[in-house]
Amino acid sequence: MKCPRCESTSYHKNGRRNDKQNYLCKNCGKQFLEPALSHSLETDLLTNSNGHTKVSTAEATEISLVKNLPEEKITEKSLGSFSLTLAEQLLQTILSPGWLESAAFSQFIQKIKQKTEIKHQLETEISLLLLDAENLKLDVNSELLLASVCKYPLQFKMAFANWKNPSIGKQDIELYNRGYQLVHVPEGKDSADAKMIAFGACVSRSYPTVKEILVCSNDGILIHLCNQLQNQGLIVYWVRRQGQTLHIENRNIGKLTHYSLAMATEVPSLEKVVEQIQDLIKNEQDLINTRLYRLTTIASLFQERSNINNKSNPKQPEIEENIPIIDNSSAQSIQEEKEDFAKITNGKKLDKLLLKIIQDIQTQSPQTKLSVSKLGSELRKITGESPNSIIKKLKLGSNFTKYLESSPTFTLKASGKEYEVMPLLSE
């Protein structure tokens, strides 16, 4: 008999398994059972060896398979043919419809699935949380945040403390209900920290599939635990709390994240704060520019009215080409429309104001072609707002031009790069 691994004949007995003698190879340490041959068959085989050469187990097995063959010269070819025939019969039995539908086959498949699931569970990479419950408290929301930080699922949670200490209160019951494994330590300074460090030294042995560890404690001594876990090739997060802010430090890459417990949100970084301040400054600048534009419009209207009333004044304001001068009555009418603009709540009232502007311009200069941009400028002088913002405020479309195209009150005619606005209905 030889060792099935190294074929060494140096072995000794090593107990029994399933009522069979177990052997231990002295050469490679492989354990194996005695050959599955009856004593009488082994005796016959050894007797037929002429007392000179012992027959090996493999040879004895082949002889037992060919014992019932016809008495003729047994050659290597006949042994190969017999093995092929035996394999074909075995395959036919296994692949037969009766075997595939049998209960034995179903049990066989079920056992394979169970072993596969167990192997998958053992190979699944996980995260683990270690909590020093004596100086840091984690509520459910904070725990969910920490779980979201990890790349792997948070499967195990352990809390270390002297649970007999009255200051702990009912924290042990709460943590136990949330799935924590409670580890009790004796009374003494830094007992919980020492226990956590001792556990971290052999965490890979107890949890071979762990890849990430959350070390939750405010004690600086646990930096030794973090370094030890990093040396084991693990991703380590050091979680500390300061007031209502949770600090999460990825020790492997040096990334530090802050989480506000009061606001239940992540505290933005300095770059994000600067961007938000810049957005606020830009919005304020836009508001200031809008107000300055309104003041400029009012000053222009005042200057126009002053020039109309005092024609003897040699200094006339510069008038944009093709834009007529609005007389006193028209300016007063437009001013009344401006005062009523706050009452405009739909497109019908807006169309009425636009028609009024077009009619006043055509009255002063019938040959003037009014473009979309010029109409928008006149509307902005009256309202103090851009036409696009008015359209969006009234929810009439995306911009002023598209509103005029879709309106049944106006029509647009292409004129070079501009569109000329013409009313379809008269007010």
KARA-V616183 format. One record per backbone hydrogen bond with DSSP energy under -1.0 kcal/mol. CO is the residue of the C=O (numbers start at 1). NH is the residue of the N-H. Records with the same first field share a line. If there is no record, write none. Layout:
# KARA-V616183
CO: NH, NH
This chain:
# KARA-V616183
3: 7
8: 3
10: 26
12: 24
15: 22
17: 20
20: 17
21: 34
22: 14
23: 32
24: 12
25: 29
30: 25
32: 23
35: 37
38: 42
39: 43
40: 44
41: 45
42: 46
43: 47
44: 48
47: 50
49: 52, 53
56: 60
57: 61
58: 62
59: 63
60: 64
61: 65
62: 66
66: 69
70: 72
75: 79
76: 80
77: 81
78: 82
79: 83
80: 84
81: 85
82: 86
83: 87
84: 88
85: 89
86: 90
87: 91
88: 92
89: 93
90: 94
91: 95
96: 100
97: 101
99: 102
102: 106
103: 107
104: 108
105: 109
106: 110
107: 111
108: 112
109: 113
110: 114
111: 115
112: 116
113: 117
114: 118
115: 119
116: 120
117: 121
118: 122
119: 123
126: 211, 212
127: 155, 156
128: 214
129: 158
130: 216
131: 133, 160
132: 135
139: 143
140: 144
141: 145
142: 146
143: 147
144: 148
145: 149
146: 150
153: 127, 155
156: 129
157: 181
158: 131
159: 183
160: 133
161: 163, 185
162: 165
165: 168
166: 169
168: 171
170: 174
171: 175
172: 176
173: 177
174: 178
175: 180
176: 179
181: 159
183: 161
188: 191
190: 194
191: 195
192: 196
193: 197
194: 198
195: 199
196: 200
197: 201
199: 202
202: 206
203: 207
207: 210
209: 126
211: 235
212: 128
213: 237
214: 130
215: 239
216: 132
219: 222
220: 223
221: 224
222: 226
223: 227
224: 228
225: 229
226: 230
227: 231
229: 234
230: 233
235: 213
236: 251
237: 215
238: 249
239: 217
240: 247
242: 245
244: 261
245: 242
246: 259
247: 240
248: 257
249: 238, 251
250: 254
255: 250
257: 248
258: 267
259: 246
260: 265
265: 260
269: 273
270: 274
271: 275
272: 276
273: 277
274: 278
275: 279
276: 280
277: 281
278: 282
279: 283
280: 284
281: 285
282: 286
283: 287
284: 288
285: 289
286: 290
287: 291
288: 292
289: 293
290: 294
291: 295
292: 296
293: 297
294: 298
295: 299
296: 300
297: 301
298: 302
299: 303
300: 304
301: 305
302: 306
303: 307
304: 308
305: 309
306: 310
310: 313
320: 323
327: 331
328: 332
329: 333
330: 334
331: 335
332: 336
333: 337
334: 338
335: 339
336: 340
338: 341
340: 343
341: 344
346: 350
347: 351
348: 352
349: 353
350: 354
351: 355
352: 356
353: 357
354: 358
355: 359
356: 360
357: 361
358: 362
359: 363
360: 364
361: 365
365: 368
370: 421
371: 375
372: 376
373: 377
374: 378
375: 379
376: 380
377: 381
378: 382
379: 383
380: 384
386: 390
387: 391
388: 392
389: 393
390: 394
391: 396
399: 403
400: 404
401: 405
402: 406
403: 407
409: 424, 425
411: 422
413: 420
415: 418
418: 415
419: 372
420: 413
422: 411
